[in-house]
Amino acid sequence: MTRISVAFAGEGSGEDELSWGQREIWEALVAQRGWMPMGGTLPLPPGHAVEDTVERLRYLMSRYQSMRTRLRFAADGTPRQVVHDSGEITLEVVEAGPADPYEVALAVQLRYEQTEYDFTSEWPMRMAVVQRDGTPTHLVAIMTHFVMDGGGAAIMLAEEERHETAPVQGMQALEQVQWQRSPAGQRLSGAAIRYWESTLRTIPARRIAGAGDPQTPRYWRGEFSSAALPLAVQSIAARTQVDATTVMLTACAVASVRICGVNPVVTRLVSSNRFRPGLAEVVGPVSQSALCAMDVADLPFDEALERVRRASVLAYKHGYYDRARLEEITAAIARERGPEFDLDWFYNNRRGPVDPSPVDPSLVLAALPRSVLRWTIKRDEVYARMFLNVDDESAETVRLRIEIDTHHVSPAAAEALLRAMEEVAVEAAIGEVATA
């Protein structure tokens, strides 16, 4: 293996407290006792040279302040962001030899993901080129979630692909902190915290009726792949002219009432916050959780859809705030409401744009038999009590990935919830109860 030192330099440097988005990710890292690696392995096109990757890495490190960010910890353990204007980072070049280059690249990726990350001395990116007989075949790029959310990663990849040279847009993390301390920032945070406080005092203490089903290992991850669900959601969105994101959330809310037996359904949505001034084009973390309470019991789907639309808009409006202050409020309310009080339920829809065209009901029904649920990971590393991610698995399939704490959510209830989401959406799309 060869290591190439890549020098970089970019605009902007300084030190300050964490921004609200950085704090959100940092608390998740601490709770899960990890560094949340993001990225993966990609094939390289014919003719790609190692020097091309050197310049790619130099570009990313030079252009984005988030990629030049390390942490410094105060005496009491409080993290502070430190943005550097220059430095050097290492690119690894790995020769596959007689082995399959793709398998070698996956091994490098696994090594990157499983090696502890030092926030104070490492740069956020780990990158390698795998080659066979001197010809590059694959790129491995892994970075910590602390410096990037999904929206920021998408912007970075798009700009890198076209080699954007115009000035970076949006408030960088150091600028965000200054705005967040301003009167305008404090007013926004104060309004959000008041919304959270009033909602927390009125919602049910628990998110699910009944007990969990403690397992060993304790934390499970399951994946439900469905071709019928995206077609049903597309059909409903075309009929109602309500966006597909809200349709999917409504299917989740109605399914939750059926399976979990608690109304209103309360979850913490992941808000991108990129609709806010100065944050649309930021390459860095600005997402936070937004508290959403949805009263959908005993309603026709279209009425539930309207209630979920209003509730989610209200939640996203109040999804940008000083988390340290909010934690003080939520801790006080949790003490008042007792040990059963539970806010550890999250929902994150990460799907791309959805085709707005109507869908033939027969296509929805024909897709039902292809649905598959499998439990993929069982371990004792800490998850939330429940975290549901919605992703495009392929052009035709949606993947619902659920992570549960079996001490609070049984695997049977989690599976029933995923299947019920599909059932609810299909029933609403075709106007009748459907069976595979």
Rosetta blueprint (number, residue, H / E / L):
1 M L
2 T E
3 R E
4 I E
5 S E
6 V E
7 A E
8 F E
9 A E
10 G L
11 E L
12 G L
13 S L
14 G E
15 E E
16 D E
17 E E
18 L L
19 S L
20 W H
21 G H
22 Q H
23 R H
24 E H
25 I H
26 W H
27 E H
28 A H
29 L H
30 V H
31 A H
32 Q H
33 R L
34 G L
35 W L
36 M L
37 P E
38 M E
39 G E
40 G E
41 T E
42 L E
43 P E
44 L L
45 P L
46 P L
47 G L
48 H L
49 A L
50 V H
51 E H
52 D H
53 T H
54 V H
55 E H
56 R H
57 L H
58 R H
59 Y H
60 L H
61 M H
62 S H
63 R H
64 Y L
65 Q H
66 S H
67 M H
68 R H
69 T E
70 R E
71 L E
72 R E
73 F E
74 A L
75 A L
76 D L
77 G L
78 T L
79 P E
80 R E
81 Q E
82 V E
83 V E
84 H L
85 D L
86 S E
87 G E
88 E E
89 I E
90 T E
91 L E
92 E E
93 V E
94 V E
95 E E
96 A L
97 G L
98 P L
99 A L
100 D L
101 P H
102 Y H
103 E H
104 V H
105 A H
106 L H
107 A H
108 V H
109 Q H
110 L H
111 R H
112 Y H
113 E H
114 Q H
115 T L
116 E L
117 Y L
118 D L
119 F L
120 T L
121 S L
122 E L
123 W L
124 P L
125 M E
126 R E
127 M E
128 A E
129 V E
130 V E
131 Q E
132 R E
133 D L
134 G L
135 T E
136 P E
137 T E
138 H E
139 L E
140 V E
141 A E
142 I E
143 M E
144 T E
145 H H
146 F H
147 V H
148 M L
149 D L
150 G H
151 G H
152 G H
153 A H
154 A H
155 I H
156 M H
157 L H
158 A H
159 E H
160 E H
161 E H
162 R L
163 H L
164 E L
165 T L
166 A L
167 P L
168 V L
169 Q L
170 G L
171 M L
172 Q L
173 A H
174 L H
175 E H
176 Q H
177 V H
178 Q H
179 W H
180 Q H
181 R H
182 S L
183 P H
184 A H
185 G H
186 Q H
187 R H
188 L H
189 S H
190 G H
191 A H
192 A H
193 I H
194 R H
195 Y H
196 W H
197 E H
198 S H
199 T H
200 L H
201 R L
202 T L
203 I L
204 P L
205 A L
206 R L
207 R L
208 I L
209 A L
210 G L
211 A L
212 G L
213 D L
214 P L
215 Q L
216 T L
217 P L
218 R L
219 Y E
220 W E
221 R E
222 G E
223 E E
224 F E
225 S E
226 S E
227 A L
228 A H
229 L H
230 P H
231 L H
232 A H
233 V H
234 Q H
235 S H
236 I H
237 A H
238 A H
239 R H
240 T H
241 Q L
242 V L
243 D L
244 A H
245 T H
246 T H
247 V H
248 M H
249 L H
250 T H
251 A H
252 C H
253 A H
254 V H
255 A H
256 S H
257 V H
258 R H
259 I H
260 C H
261 G L
262 V L
263 N L
264 P L
265 V E
266 V E
267 T E
268 R E
269 L E
270 V E
271 S E
272 S L
273 N L
274 R L
275 F L
276 R L
277 P L
278 G L
279 L L
280 A L
281 E L
282 V L
283 V L
284 G L
285 P L
286 V L
287 S L
288 Q E
289 S E
290 A E
291 L E
292 C E
293 A E
294 M E
295 D L
296 V L
297 A L
298 D L
299 L L
300 P L
301 F H
302 D H
303 E H
304 A H
305 L H
306 E H
307 R H
308 V H
309 R H
310 R H
311 A H
312 S H
313 V H
314 L H
315 A H
316 Y H
317 K H
318 H L
319 G L
320 Y L
321 Y L
322 D L
323 R H
324 A H
325 R H
326 L H
327 E H
328 E H
329 I H
330 T H
331 A H
332 A H
333 I H
334 A H
335 R H
336 E H
337 R H
338 G L
339 P L
340 E L
341 F L
342 D L
343 L L
344 D L
345 W E
346 F E
347 Y E
348 N E
349 N E
350 R L
351 R L
352 G L
353 P L
354 V L
355 D L
356 P L
357 S L
358 P L
359 V L
360 D L
361 P H
362 S H
363 L H
364 V H
365 L H
366 A H
367 A H
368 L H
369 P H
370 R H
371 S L
372 V E
373 L E
374 R E
375 W E
376 T E
377 I E
378 K E
379 R E
380 D L
381 E L
382 V L
383 Y L
384 A L
385 R L
386 M E
387 F E
388 L E
389 N E
390 V E
391 D E
392 D E
393 E L
394 S L
395 A L
396 E L
397 T L
398 V E
399 R E
400 L E
401 R E
402 I E
403 E E
404 I E
405 D E
406 T L
407 H L
408 H L
409 V L
410 S L
411 P H
412 A H
413 A H
414 A H
415 E H
416 A H
417 L H
418 L H
419 R H
420 A H
421 M H
422 E H
423 E H
424 V H
425 A H
426 V H
427 E H
428 A H
429 A H
430 I H
431 G L
432 E L
433 V L
434 A L
435 T L
436 A L
